[in-house]
Amino acid sequence: MAGCPYEKSHEGTRGRGVLEGAFALLEAIERTEEAGLTALTAESGLPKTTVHRLLEQMVDLGVVEQSGTRYRMGPRVFRLGQGWQPHPRLRVAAHAPMRRLAEMTDATVGVCVLREGRTLAVHGVPGMVDHLAPLRPGATWSWSTAAGRLLVATAPPAIPFDPLPASWRREAAAIRESRLALDREELIPGVHCVAAPVTAPDGTVVAALCAMVDPAHDLRHLGHAVTLAGRAVSAGLPRTARRARGSGARGVTGTRSLQRA
């Protein structure tokens, strides 16, 4: 269709345009969970004929599932998505320490990374505040969570960030010194959170292990338990791993570099 940015006539860009359109449609399906052709056209911003064609192709591939006139995410996407992790064997290394931490503290426990400027949950174990802050793989929050702040504070200095609060320099230095980030109901009422780093063998922080509890709990004792669990996860990571392109804290939206104190 003429004028459609996802169907460019130039051979060098056409393939990329089709892929961009397909992913725009998948993201629309993710946001709506299940919707019909008209709703997905409006949500994705693509021409209706393009949406119809892409949906037919993706249904055939198992990427999208059709139920009557409505569409939802398909089993193939689910299966492929389960294979993603920000560092080789991170979920395997985290499984047992996270379970032990949850059993010892009754906390809601998770492993998080920064992606596209937000805190992204990679793995989670339900706990006492699950009704307030369910930690499900794929869930995202602001980067200002305890886990997000720890990851931003330990990120390489050259990574760009939006202008940060005037108090951030001091807070980031304190996080790097203590190797802990705390949240006392700053993000979610009724939820306290402690986050500690998960490091690769070369010392690079690749994720944050966090535990969420109700305000009655002592964060000092919880912080010690989370630190030990984070070290256990770190010890299970392989020694050779190539850092993924686009990984880390990049993309917190902005261009100003954070100058550490």
PyMOL commands that set and color helices and strands:
alter all, ss='L'
color gray80, all
select helices_A, chain A and resi 11-32+37-44+48-61+75-81+90-105+146-153+168-178+219-235
alter helices_A, ss='H'
color red, helices_A
select strands_A, chain A and resi 34-36+64-67+70-73+108-115+118-125+140-142+160-161+181-184+192-199+205-213+256-257
alter strands_A, ss='S'
color yellow, strands_A
deselect
rebuild
show_as cartoon
